[in-house]
Structure formats: structure tokens, C-alpha cells
Amino acid sequence: MLERHGHEVISTDLYDYGYGDSGIDFLRASEMPPQCTCILTNPPYKYAVDFVLHALRLLPEKGHLYMFLRIQFLEGQERRSKIFDI
């Protein structure tokens, strides 16, 4: 859908679901491709905090982060202190 609207998309996943590059562990990535300014992902819920923190480290200044998560993710006090009180 994003590509149809003129956006360049680099798709990766740990497993092969028939689209994008497989075998890529996001949590082990040390950098993003230079042209990337946005991360959009649907992380496994049990690793959501790790994904958010790692994505924030990878993003360039003024980059955008979009996570598909349950709304309850925002309610946890421990998560709040780890992510939002940085």
C-alpha cells in the first residue's frame, strides 16, 4: 500500500512470509539504510519494549516510529519509565 502511494519500502522479517528480505533480526541491526527515516513494524508483544528502544536508537534525528501494538502497551508504568521518560 505504501509503495502504491510513492513511498520506497524496505521490508524485512526474521521469517520468510513471501515478501521482503527474510532472515533479518531487527534487534541485532546496528544501523538503518541511509535513506530510511521511518520504522513501521508489528513487533511480537513480548519484545515490544525492546523493539521500541532499539528503533529509537536506530532512527535518525526527526525520524518517525510507528508500532502496531495493543493500547494496553501504553498503560504499563515500567514501560513508561523505560520509553517515555527518557
N, C-alpha and C positions, 0 to 999 in steps of 0.2 A: 504494500500500500504506500509506504513512504517513497519508494522508487518511482511509482506512478506519478508522484507529485514533485518530481525533480530532485529528490534527495539521494545522495550517494549513501549506500548502506554497506557496512562490513558486518557480516553475520558470522558468529562463532558459537560453538557449543562444545561441551565435553563429549557428548554422544552424537552419533550420526542420525539425524532425523530427516535426511534427504534434502536439506537446504543449508547453504553456508559451509564454512570450514569446521570440521569436527576434530576432536582430539585436543581442543584448546581449553585449558583450565584457567578461567578468568582470575581466580585467586592467586595464580602463580605468574600472571602477566606483570612484567616490570615496566612496561610503557605502552602507550597507545600509538597507533599510526599517527604521524604528524598532522594529517588533515582532519583528524577526528576532534570534535568539540562537544560531543554528546554521548552519553551512555544510556541506553534503554534496555532494560532487562527484566526478566521474571525469575528472580533467584529462588532456589529452594528455601522455604521459610526458615528452616533450622539454621541456615547460613546467611540469613538476610543481613544481620548486623555486620558480619564480615564483608559481605558484598558492598554494602553502603560505605563502610570505612575505606575499603580498598579502592572503590570507584572515586571517592573524594580525593584520594592521594594521586590517582592517575589523571584526573581531569585537568585540563589547562585552566588558567585563570579565566573566569567568566564562562566556563563550560557549563553544560546542563546535565543533570542526572534525573532519570525517570525510572522508578522501580514499581513494578506491579506487585503490590503486597496487600494483605488484608488490612483493613482500617485499624484493627487492634494493634498492629505494629507500632502505631504512634502512642499507644497508651502506657507502655512499659516504662517505669521510672528508670530502670537501669539502662535501657536503650536510649532514653532521652539524654541521660548524662554522658553516654558514650558518643552520641552523634550530634545532638543539637546544642549541647553546652560546650562545644569545642572552642 
